[in-house]
Amino acid sequence: MTDLIACFSTGPGTGAHVLKVIDGMQWGAVYLFADKSFEGKIPGKENMKILYVDPQRTIAELSSEIKAFLDGKISDLEVGVNFVSGSGKEHMALLLALLELGLGIRLVALTKEGVKVL
């Protein structure tokens, strides 16, 4: 079963979008990375792991944190990724970490027809 990796950050409605993506499909595991200001505010799921980061860090620093957080945890060659929430800086850090781990990605999002692989 595919794992989901997503940013959970500021922006009107983006957190709700991410939660609907999580609930909209069956995932092997869900890995979120979120601003430290969200600590204790994200409803947990049994298969969810959350990395709280300092968004003031550089792209390289964020990417290293994300890479270390995910290293050895992904059992497949590709993951589902959702970039709806978060900043460009956070997205670049996540993409860099995934590429350095050698993972392929499938973009997933909530659509009018439900959660879909794009």
C-alpha positions as CSV (number, residue, x, y, z in Angstrom):
1,M,0.0,0.0,0.0
2,T,1.3,3.4,-0.9
3,D,2.5,5.9,1.8
4,L,1.4,9.5,1.8
5,I,3.7,12.4,2.5
6,A,2.3,15.9,2.8
7,C,3.1,19.4,4.1
8,F,0.7,20.7,6.8
9,S,1.1,24.5,7.0
10,T,-0.6,27.8,7.0
11,G,-3.1,29.0,4.4
12,P,-6.9,29.1,4.5
13,G,-8.4,25.7,4.0
14,T,-5.1,23.9,3.2
15,G,-5.0,21.9,6.4
16,A,-8.6,20.7,5.9
17,H,-7.6,19.7,2.3
18,V,-4.7,17.6,3.7
19,L,-6.9,15.9,6.3
20,K,-9.4,15.0,3.5
21,V,-6.6,13.5,1.4
22,I,-5.5,11.5,4.4
23,D,-9.1,10.2,4.9
24,G,-9.9,9.8,1.2
25,M,-7.7,6.8,0.5
26,Q,-6.1,3.9,2.3
27,W,-2.5,4.7,2.9
28,G,0.2,2.4,4.2
29,A,1.5,5.2,6.4
30,V,1.1,8.9,6.5
31,Y,4.0,11.2,7.0
32,L,3.3,14.9,7.6
33,F,5.7,17.7,8.2
34,A,4.3,20.8,9.8
35,D,5.3,24.1,11.3
36,K,6.1,23.8,15.1
37,S,3.1,26.1,15.7
38,F,0.8,23.2,14.8
39,E,2.2,20.9,17.5
40,G,-0.7,19.2,19.3
41,K,-3.3,20.7,16.9
42,I,-3.3,18.1,14.2
43,P,-5.7,15.2,14.8
44,G,-3.6,12.0,14.9
45,K,-4.3,8.8,13.1
46,E,-2.9,5.4,14.0
47,N,-0.6,5.2,10.9
48,M,0.4,8.9,11.0
49,K,3.8,10.3,12.0
50,I,4.4,14.0,12.2
51,L,7.7,15.9,12.0
52,Y,7.4,19.4,13.4
53,V,9.9,21.8,11.8
54,D,11.1,25.4,12.1
55,P,10.1,27.1,8.9
56,Q,12.8,29.7,9.4
57,R,15.5,27.1,8.6
58,T,17.1,27.0,5.2
59,I,15.8,24.7,2.4
60,A,18.9,22.5,2.9
61,E,18.4,22.2,6.6
62,L,14.7,21.4,6.3
63,S,15.4,18.8,3.6
64,S,18.0,17.1,5.8
65,E,15.5,16.9,8.7
66,I,12.8,15.5,6.4
67,K,15.3,13.0,4.8
68,A,16.4,11.8,8.3
69,F,12.8,11.5,9.4
70,L,11.8,9.4,6.3
71,D,15.0,7.4,5.9
72,G,14.4,3.7,6.2
73,K,10.6,4.1,6.8
74,I,9.4,4.0,3.2
75,S,8.9,0.4,1.9
76,D,8.0,1.1,-1.7
77,L,9.8,2.8,-4.6
78,E,7.3,5.7,-4.8
79,V,5.0,7.7,-2.5
80,G,1.9,9.8,-2.8
81,V,2.7,13.5,-2.3
82,N,0.4,16.4,-1.6
83,F,1.7,19.9,-1.9
84,V,-1.5,21.9,-1.4
85,S,-0.5,23.1,2.0
86,G,2.8,24.8,2.7
87,S,5.2,27.3,1.1
88,G,7.4,27.0,-1.9
89,K,10.4,26.7,0.5
90,E,8.7,23.8,2.3
91,H,7.8,22.1,-1.0
92,M,11.4,22.4,-2.3
93,A,12.7,20.9,0.9
94,L,10.3,18.0,0.7
95,L,11.0,17.3,-3.0
96,L,14.8,17.5,-2.4
97,A,14.5,15.0,0.4
98,L,12.4,12.6,-1.7
99,L,14.8,12.8,-4.6
100,E,17.8,12.2,-2.4
101,L,16.1,9.1,-1.0
102,G,15.6,7.9,-4.5
103,L,11.8,7.8,-4.3
104,G,9.4,8.3,-7.1
105,I,6.3,10.5,-6.5
106,R,2.7,10.4,-7.5
107,L,0.9,13.7,-6.8
108,V,-2.4,13.2,-5.0
109,A,-5.1,15.8,-4.3
110,L,-8.7,16.2,-3.4
111,T,-10.9,16.7,-6.4
112,K,-14.7,17.0,-7.0
113,E,-14.7,13.2,-7.5
114,G,-12.7,12.5,-4.3
115,V,-9.0,11.9,-3.7
116,K,-7.3,11.2,-7.0
117,V,-3.8,10.5,-8.2
118,L,-3.1,13.3,-10.7
